[in-house]
């Protein structure tokens, strides 16, 4: 993935060089390249595999006003009283309507 990221960085630099010379024909590609580089860097950081190996869920409107979803550790119990909220670095993850959840198949 790093080779593709480097290729995109190089393409962006070439477009910037063109812009400095007055050629603006590819200027619109800079934002798209930045977006692609950002996403590919995230994929590389988390070592994500092919997209087909993941399910992506958009959290639905709960019809309960501004509600948050909580990520819970069930502690091998079906009783919610035994569950513990997952709080990395002692901070709750505030997941709400429209947020995406990526689950490895």
Phi and psi in degrees as a GROMACS rama.xvg file:
@    title "Ramachandran Plot"
@    xaxis  label "Phi"
@    yaxis  label "Psi"
@TYPE xy
-62.004  -32.4964  UNK-2
-64.6875  -40.8219  UNK-3
-68.3884  -41.2808  UNK-4
-60.7258  -44.1425  UNK-5
-62.6902  -42.1622  UNK-6
-58.8881  -43.522  UNK-7
-67.1994  -40.0107  UNK-8
-59.5296  -43.6459  UNK-9
-63.9509  -40.4906  UNK-10
-63.0467  -41.6538  UNK-11
-61.6401  -44.6382  UNK-12
-62.7862  -37.9689  UNK-13
-63.7849  -40.0251  UNK-14
-66.6272  -40.1497  UNK-15
-62.8416  -40.6039  UNK-16
-62.1474  -42.7062  UNK-17
-59.6534  -42.2311  UNK-18
-60.9278  -41.7318  UNK-19
-63.1536  -24.6926  UNK-20
-92.3253  2.27391  UNK-21
96.5286  -1.7063  UNK-22
-89.0793  110.128  UNK-23
-105.323  8.60791  UNK-24
-59.9909  -33.0612  UNK-25
-104.867  12.1027  UNK-26
-55.8805  -37.6925  UNK-27
-63.1145  -18.8836  UNK-28
-76.7346  -18.8212  UNK-29
-60.1794  -46.3504  UNK-30
-62.8554  -41.3185  UNK-31
-66.0829  -39.8127  UNK-32
-64.5585  -43.0665  UNK-33
-58.4833  -43.4807  UNK-34
-63.8989  -46.2608  UNK-35
-62.8035  -44.0594  UNK-36
-61.8841  -42.2536  UNK-37
-61.1702  -48.3577  UNK-38
-66.5763  -44.1627  UNK-39
-64.74  -34.6001  UNK-40
-65.4736  -38.2528  UNK-41
-66.6637  -42.1043  UNK-42
-59.6627  -43.8905  UNK-43
-65.748  -44.0443  UNK-44
-58.1131  -43.1301  UNK-45
-96.5775  7.77361  UNK-46
50.6398  44.9461  UNK-47
-73.644  146.464  UNK-48
-94.4396  -158.188  UNK-49
-58.7819  141.831  UNK-50
-56.5734  -32.4644  UNK-51
-66.3028  -10.5389  UNK-52
-91.0098  6.66476  UNK-53
-130.258  148.35  UNK-54
-103.746  138.162  UNK-55
-118.076  124.009  UNK-56
-115.687  132.952  UNK-57
-97.0556  123.881  UNK-58
-68.6848  134.896  UNK-59
-80.8458  163.902  UNK-60
-70.04  128.414  UNK-61
-88.6808  -7.80499  UNK-62
58.8734  24.3666  UNK-63
-120.617  34.955  UNK-64
74.1484  -150.843  UNK-65
-85.9402  83.9532  UNK-66
-98.1693  152.562  UNK-67
-110.477  148.468  UNK-68
-92.9228  145.054  UNK-69
-116.276  138.002  UNK-70
-93.1142  115.844  UNK-71
-113.906  147.139  UNK-72
-99.4063  120.399  UNK-73
-81.3692  -6.65251  UNK-74
50.9851  35.7749  UNK-75
55.9926  36.2472  UNK-76
-132.883  142.836  UNK-77
-89.0195  -3.21711  UNK-78
-89.173  113.673  UNK-79
-55.4032  -23.4948  UNK-80
-64.6267  -23.2161  UNK-81
-90.172  -8.36892  UNK-82
-76.2847  153.117  UNK-83
-126.103  133.866  UNK-84
-72.6333  136.416  UNK-85
-75.9171  117.583  UNK-86
-133.267  84.9587  UNK-87
-62.9387  136.033  UNK-88
54.9036  33.3747  UNK-89
58.4019  29.085  UNK-90
-123.078  126.602  UNK-91
-66.7241  144.85  UNK-92
-90.8785  115.537  UNK-93
-88.6668  100.494  UNK-94
-103.636  129.615  UNK-95
-137.399  -178.277  UNK-96
-46.8678  129.77  UNK-97
88.4582  -14.0103  UNK-98
-65.9965  156.014  UNK-99
-104.861  142.189  UNK-100
-119.721  123.902  UNK-101
-104.178  122.842  UNK-102
-121.994  127.374  UNK-103
-71.5215  132.251  UNK-104
